[in-house]
Amino acid sequence: MKSGTLARLGAEGYLKVPADARQGRQLLLSDTEPPLLVAACLRSTLDHWQRGGVDLLKRPAVLGTLYSLDLTGKRGVHADPQPSARGKAIATHAERLSRLSQGVFGSSGGQLLAV
């Protein structure tokens, strides 16, 4: 995650971000915080697109695409977002992790859970 994305997530209230740049870098490089950082980024993206009238909750490949591009990509929020190859790969990996972790973290029934 880029430091600018971390700052945006903090400003939007999705994460508590340290004011000190060094502590922010430590947060980004932490061994334990990445799941929280990813979840905050995904929630921010879902909310941003929802405010624009587009529901991405059941479109994990599009969400993966936007995660890799940042919030909206070049076109901004629009009615027909399409997944990239990278987004599809991210969604496939997330689905695999979901299947492997069922019963450990709870079951999502193979669907992306809102964070």
C-alpha positions in Angstrom: 0.0 0.0 0.0 1.3 3.5 -0.8 1.7 6.1 1.9 -0.8 8.3 0.1 -3.5 5.6 0.3 -2.7 5.1 3.9 -3.2 8.9 4.5 -6.5 8.9 2.6 -7.8 5.9 4.6 -6.9 7.8 7.8 -8.5 11.0 6.7 -11.7 9.2 5.7 -11.8 7.5 9.1 -11.2 3.9 7.9 -8.0 3.6 9.9 -6.2 5.2 12.8 -3.1 6.5 11.1 -0.1 7.8 13.1 0.7 11.5 12.4 4.4 10.7 12.4 5.7 9.6 9.0 8.1 7.1 10.5 5.3 5.4 12.5 3.2 5.4 9.3 5.9 3.5 7.5 6.2 1.1 10.4 2.5 0.4 10.1 2.8 -0.3 6.4 5.8 -2.6 7.0 4.2 -4.4 10.0 4.0 -8.2 10.0 0.5 -8.1 11.7 -1.3 -5.1 10.2 -1.7 -6.0 6.4 -5.1 -7.7 6.8 -6.5 -4.6 8.5 -4.9 -2.3 5.9 -6.4 -4.4 3.0 -9.8 -4.6 4.7 -9.9 -0.8 5.2 -8.9 -0.2 1.6 -11.6 -2.6 0.3 -14.3 -1.1 2.5 -13.3 2.4 1.4 -13.6 1.3 -2.3 -16.9 -0.4 -1.7 -18.3 2.7 0.0 -17.0 5.1 -2.6 -18.6 3.2 -5.5 -21.8 2.6 -3.5 -22.1 6.4 -3.0 -21.8 6.6 -6.8 -24.7 4.2 -7.3 -22.6 1.1 -8.1 -22.7 -2.0 -5.8 -19.4 -4.0 -6.1 -20.1 -6.3 -3.1 -20.7 -9.4 -5.3 -18.1 -8.4 -7.9 -14.8 -9.4 -6.3 -12.8 -9.4 -9.5 -13.8 -5.7 -10.1 -13.0 -5.0 -6.5 -9.6 -6.7 -6.9 -9.0 -4.6 -10.0 -9.7 -1.4 -8.1 -7.6 -2.5 -5.2 -4.7 -2.8 -7.6 -5.4 0.5 -9.3 -6.6 2.7 -6.4 -10.2 3.7 -5.7 -11.5 4.3 -9.2 -9.0 3.9 -11.9 -8.8 6.4 -14.8 -12.6 6.5 -15.6 -13.8 7.3 -12.1 -17.0 5.7 -10.8 -19.1 4.5 -13.8 -22.0 2.0 -14.3 -20.0 -0.8 -16.0 -16.7 -1.4 -14.3 -14.8 -4.5 -15.7 -12.2 -6.6 -14.1 -8.6 -6.7 -15.3 -6.5 -9.9 -15.4 -4.9 -8.7 -12.2 -8.3 -8.2 -10.5 -9.4 -11.7 -11.6 -6.2 -13.1 -10.1 -6.7 -11.2 -6.8 -10.3 -12.5 -6.6 -9.2 -16.1 -7.3 -6.6 -15.8 -4.6 -9.1 -14.3 -2.1 -11.6 -17.1 -2.9 -8.9 -19.7 -2.3 -8.0 -18.1 1.0 -11.6 -18.0 2.0 -12.0 -21.8 1.3 -8.8 -22.6 3.2 -9.8 -20.6 6.2 -13.5 -21.7 6.5 -14.1 -22.6 10.1 -11.0 -20.7 11.2 -12.3 -17.1 10.7 -15.9 -17.9 9.9 -17.5 -19.0 6.7 -18.3 -16.6 3.9 -20.0 -19.2 1.7 -17.5 -18.5 -1.0 -18.6 -14.8 -1.2 -16.7 -11.7 -0.3 -17.8 -10.5 3.2 -18.3 -6.8 3.8 -15.5 -5.6 6.1 
